[in-house]
Structures are given as structure tokens and as C-alpha cells.
């Protein structure tokens, strides 16, 4: 089961992206647990380690904390998770790409384009999850370490 976070200040768009996710599913084996966040501050607060997010779909204009800052914090906590930016008006910047997003979606894309993009995003999540890793747990914090990154 994939843990997916959607962070957008527009509840209608969150509902729409959830619909696109379910339409883009390749098979019934792809199960999602979707977490909704209406602000960057709310998402950052949830990055405490109690949930490991496999995918984050992040709006770039969030008000108090912008998407670039949320992405930086997310990437520190989840270096191997798939990050997707989504925006209706803001174009990517150099700062945006420092968080290594997999895609940059535009809210103005057609439904068919978004479904196609989401299929590729879900394939990337599946590929990322299929890599060998070791989970480390300490109190309420969990970390994921790829086996290929372990030296000793």
C-alpha cells in the first residue's frame, strides 16, 4: 500500500487529484492511503516520522510556507520518496529543482494528460519501492536506507 500525501490549499483540487490517482491505477494491487493537507505548515508538522510517505504531490503556492521550503524539509526526511510539484500559476525555479522533483504538473493540463502523467508517477513510486532497503526504527521515528547505500 502506498502512502500518498497531497498538499494543496484548494480542497477541490485535492479531490480532483484523488480521482486522477484512482483513474491512473494500473491494477487493483496498487492500493493507496491518501493524506490530505491544506497548508505547508500542516504537512511539515506531520513529517514527524509516524507515517512514511512514498509520494508527495505538492502545490507551489501555499501561503505561510511555500512549496520550495516544504519540499526541502520533505526531502531531508524522505530522500527516496517521489516528489511531484503542481502549480496553476507558478513556474519552476532553480530552488524548486534542488529538491529533485520527479515531475512538475500544471493544474491547467487536460484530464487525459494528468492521468498519463500520474501513471508514470505511480510507476516511479513502484520502482522506488521495489529497491532493497532496511528500515531503522528509534522511538517514534523511522528511517529508510537503501541497501546499495550501505558501505559497511
ABEGO torsion letter per residue (X at the ends): XBBBBBBBABAAAAAAAAAAAAAABABAABBBBBBBBABAAAAAAAAAGABBBABBBBBABAEABBAAAAAAAAAAABAABBBBBBBAABBBBAAAAAAGBABBBBAABBAAAAAAAAAAAAAAAAAAAABBBBBBBBEABBBBBBAAABAX
